[in-house]
Every structure is written in structure tokens, then in C-alpha cells.
Amino acid sequence: MEPKTLEEVKAYALGEWQSISVELRPTEDRTGSGKIQPTYLKRHFKYLANDKFVGTITLYADNYGQFPLMEFEFKGDLIWGKEHPIADGAWSIDYVLNEGFGVTPLHEQAAQMLNAGLPEGLSPFEVNLKKDILGQAFPMFNISKGQIVSDYDLIYFKNEMLFMGAKHVDGTPFDTAENRPHQLQIPLEKTR
């Protein structure tokens, strides 16, 4: 039986979920050019008790995940919303990044890119060294000082797989409730 009610979905989510393979998603160019860039990534999410989560996204330079560039680790609160109309048993969910926002360059070029737009007062990024930018101004990610970032998403389970919202084709992020997705993304599989 697949989870349908909010209580069932919350209980079913507990544990760790990861990408089946490298995923492709459209991403809005951070320079403000309006161009859409292909982004190759893998996701790993831990749903914890007390409506907490830890999400890790690893970006790659290639289709097959052989050249890792950067890793993001997000920690914080889950805010469960209303039923989402995409499917019976889908729910709106907000990921509030209020406990950690780690950025780790995994390649020298990624470190150089991060350091090129480094805000005043932030020490330079180094390869394989995670830096928590929570509460820091970070213009490259459109984050202002003290801002708590939230991702307005959806969650759905089918055939023992976890589906989140598909990224908008124009690369628009899920940074407001109005930008919440309307379609399903490639699923994650449970690891634990």
C-alpha cells in the first residue's frame, strides 16, 4: 500500500533516499543573462524525525558523474502543506534551510568560480573544504545577508520511489510559493 495521508507520507519518508543515476535539469544562468544551462547532478536526502532534513546535491561537469564539481548540503526544517493536485497522495512541502547551507568545491575551477564573486568578509573557498554560508550574503546564489532560504516543493511516493517536483523548463527556482512545481521529477530510491 502506498502512502496517501499526510501522516502516512511523513512516516514513509523517514530514512535516506538517493538518485538512481546522474540527472539532468535546466538551471537559470546565475549571471542574469537569461540563458538556461544544463546541470548534471545527483541528490541524496535524509528525512529525519521531528520534521528535519539533510539534503545533499552534487553537481557534475558531465552526463555520467565522472567529474564532480561542487557539493551543496542543506539542513533544516520541513513544513508540510496541503495536498498537491499532481497525484493522489502528493503533498506540498517546504524545505527551510535554517540549520546549514554547506558549499564544497570539488574541483579547482569550481573554487575559482566561487571565489570570483566572493562577498566581503568571507574567506576564500578551497577544494574539498566545506564552508557554511548560512546567513551570509552570497550574490552568486541571490542570497542576501541574514536571509533564510526555502525551497517550495512537493513530495509523492509511487512504487517505493520518492518523487519531488520537476524543475521548471525555464530554470526558475522553487524560491517562492508561487514557483512551487506542478510536475514530477526523476525519482529517488530508498537506501536505508
Order of alpha helices (4+ residues) and beta strands (2+ residues): alpha-beta-beta-beta-beta-beta-beta-alpha-beta-beta-beta-beta
